[in-house]
Amino acid sequence: MTEKLEIVVAADLDNGIGKDNKLPWHIAGDMKFFQSLTSNTTGGGRNAIIVGRKTWQSIPEKRRPLKNRLNIILTKNQSFEAPQGVLVCDSLESAVQVLDGIEHERAFVIGGAQIYKETLQNPMLCTIHLTRIMQEFDCDAHFPPIDDRFALAAVSDTMEENDIEFRFQRYERKSAM
Ligand SMILES: NC(=O)c1ccc[n+]([C@@H]2O[C@H](COP(=O)([O-])OP(=O)(O)OC[C@H]3O[C@@H](n4cnc5c(N)ncnc54)[C@H](OP(=O)(O)O)[C@@H]3O)[C@@H](O)[C@H]2O)c1
């Protein structure tokens, strides 16, 4: 099977995604969207999430591993200790190879900035689920600009929570000419 990778990210108007290894905003509607997108399956199997070591450590201990999903942490640290059932890989390519041998439906790359940057160069990336936060926050981590290899395929209505407007956008890789 050829793995297809999907990115899930929330970014502000300046592509800011984080500050001090935390999300700069709290938007329950976006958390719910993330939860259902990455958890729901059609065939009763499970999805995989691929996460950078820093983002993993930013998830509160009681909420990790992300339940009902195969969790794969990327780190170069060979002595990194992960909880039982969580896989550790030392490159995106090795995560894709590992996934090839494990039954799953979809594979979501959930950040952070370093992992997004690398995934955007990976030919297996097919879809970007971007929650666009319609403000600018103070951020020290950013998502790279989405270039013209990808086209906007769907946009939701604008929603608002705690005076923050946001909308869900889906970008798909353009097919080769
Ligand atoms: N808004 C959003 O949707 C969203 C989503 C996720 C995260 N974030 C934010 O993003 C920020 C974290 O991003 P970040 O760039 O600092 O960290 P990160 O991408 O989460 O993790 C970086 C770490 O991943 C490992 N790594 C990176 N590339 C690798 C590779 N090719 N192979 C194996 N391991 C690799 C390294 O771990 P080792 O150092 O252990 O080798 C590296 O230090 C936080 O502020 C977080 O809140 C935002």
PDBQT file of the ligand as one rigid body, heavy atoms in Angstrom, charges set to zero:
ROOT
HETATM    1  N1  LIG A 201      -1.351  24.959  15.923  1.00  0.00    +0.000 N 
HETATM    2  C1  LIG A 201      -1.186  23.670  15.687  1.00  0.00    +0.000 C 
HETATM    3  O1  LIG A 201      -1.973  23.043  14.963  1.00  0.00    +0.000 OA
HETATM    4  C2  LIG A 201      -0.018  22.955  16.298  1.00  0.00    +0.000 A 
HETATM    5  C3  LIG A 201       0.083  21.559  16.179  1.00  0.00    +0.000 A 
HETATM    6  C4  LIG A 201       1.210  20.934  16.747  1.00  0.00    +0.000 A 
HETATM    7  C5  LIG A 201       2.156  21.673  17.411  1.00  0.00    +0.000 A 
HETATM    8  N2  LIG A 201       2.013  23.015  17.493  1.00  0.00    +0.000 N 
HETATM    9  C6  LIG A 201       3.017  23.836  18.165  1.00  0.00    +0.000 C 
HETATM   10  O2  LIG A 201       4.283  23.637  17.517  1.00  0.00    +0.000 OA
HETATM   11  C7  LIG A 201       5.301  23.909  18.463  1.00  0.00    +0.000 C 
HETATM   12  C8  LIG A 201       6.283  22.745  18.480  1.00  0.00    +0.000 C 
HETATM   13  O3  LIG A 201       6.938  22.668  17.219  1.00  0.00    +0.000 OA
HETATM   14  P1  LIG A 201       8.529  22.398  17.154  1.00  0.00    +0.000 P 
HETATM   15  O4  LIG A 201       8.982  22.585  15.759  1.00  0.00    +0.000 OA
HETATM   16  O5  LIG A 201       9.184  23.214  18.226  1.00  0.00    +0.000 OA
HETATM   17  O6  LIG A 201       8.662  20.886  17.631  1.00  0.00    +0.000 OA
HETATM   18  P2  LIG A 201       8.106  19.506  17.009  1.00  0.00    +0.000 P 
HETATM   19  O7  LIG A 201       8.097  19.580  15.508  1.00  0.00    +0.000 OA
HETATM   20  O8  LIG A 201       6.867  19.116  17.712  1.00  0.00    +0.000 OA
HETATM   21  O9  LIG A 201       9.224  18.497  17.512  1.00  0.00    +0.000 OA
HETATM   22  C9  LIG A 201      10.558  18.692  17.130  1.00  0.00    +0.000 C 
HETATM   23  C10 LIG A 201      11.343  17.474  17.522  1.00  0.00    +0.000 C 
HETATM   24  O10 LIG A 201      10.927  16.376  16.723  1.00  0.00    +0.000 OA
HETATM   25  C11 LIG A 201      12.041  15.570  16.427  1.00  0.00    +0.000 C 
HETATM   26  N3  LIG A 201      12.263  15.588  14.984  1.00  0.00    +0.000 N 
HETATM   27  C12 LIG A 201      12.172  16.643  14.116  1.00  0.00    +0.000 A 
HETATM   28  N4  LIG A 201      12.409  16.243  12.855  1.00  0.00    +0.000 NA
HETATM   29  C13 LIG A 201      12.649  14.912  12.936  1.00  0.00    +0.000 A 
HETATM   30  C14 LIG A 201      12.960  13.929  11.974  1.00  0.00    +0.000 A 
HETATM   31  N5  LIG A 201      13.084  14.221  10.680  1.00  0.00    +0.000 N 
HETATM   32  N6  LIG A 201      13.139  12.655  12.386  1.00  0.00    +0.000 NA
HETATM   33  C15 LIG A 201      13.014  12.325  13.691  1.00  0.00    +0.000 A 
HETATM   34  N7  LIG A 201      12.734  13.222  14.652  1.00  0.00    +0.000 NA
HETATM   35  C16 LIG A 201      12.544  14.499  14.276  1.00  0.00    +0.000 A 
HETATM   36  C17 LIG A 201      13.219  16.138  17.189  1.00  0.00    +0.000 C 
HETATM   37  O11 LIG A 201      13.175  15.517  18.457  1.00  0.00    +0.000 OA
HETATM   38  P3  LIG A 201      14.508  15.217  19.316  1.00  0.00    +0.000 P 
HETATM   39  O12 LIG A 201      15.047  16.582  19.671  1.00  0.00    +0.000 OA
HETATM   40  O13 LIG A 201      14.023  14.443  20.479  1.00  0.00    +0.000 OA
HETATM   41  O14 LIG A 201      15.437  14.437  18.398  1.00  0.00    +0.000 OA
HETATM   42  C18 LIG A 201      12.835  17.603  17.307  1.00  0.00    +0.000 C 
HETATM   43  O15 LIG A 201      13.477  18.264  18.383  1.00  0.00    +0.000 OA
HETATM   44  C19 LIG A 201       4.602  24.093  19.809  1.00  0.00    +0.000 C 
HETATM   45  O16 LIG A 201       4.451  25.485  20.084  1.00  0.00    +0.000 OA
HETATM   46  C20 LIG A 201       3.257  23.449  19.602  1.00  0.00    +0.000 C 
HETATM   47  O17 LIG A 201       2.268  23.984  20.456  1.00  0.00    +0.000 OA
HETATM   48  C21 LIG A 201       0.939  23.673  16.978  1.00  0.00    +0.000 A 
ENDROOT
TORSDOF 0
